Amino acid sequence: MSQTKREQVISHIRYLREELRAMHIGINEDGLFPEPGELKGMMAQLEALLELIERNTKIQSNSEAA
């Protein structure tokens, strides 16, 4: 994975972790659950990140096999 892609992934993971931490605190302290749309957005972001990582892993595996 190129350095800029790696930095983008790391930045995105940090953002998602902060968002999940805020949701967790909200649930524990206030008993408030996040809106369904907010959860769907987080899931979509995680899916996109997973696809990016899996696609990159496949590309690296193919280039190593050659």
C-alpha positions, 0 to 999 in steps of 0.5 A: 500500500502506498504511503498516502493510501496508508495515511488515508486509511489510518486517518479514516480508521482514527475518525471511525474510532472517535465516532464509535467512542462517542456513540459508546459514551452516549449509550453508557452515560446518557442511555441514548442510542444513535440514530439508525441513519448514523449507524448506517453511515458508519457501516457504509464507511467501514464497508468502503474501508474494508473493500479498499483494504481487500482490493489492495491485498488482492493486488499485492498477492497477484503481483507477488505471485507473478 
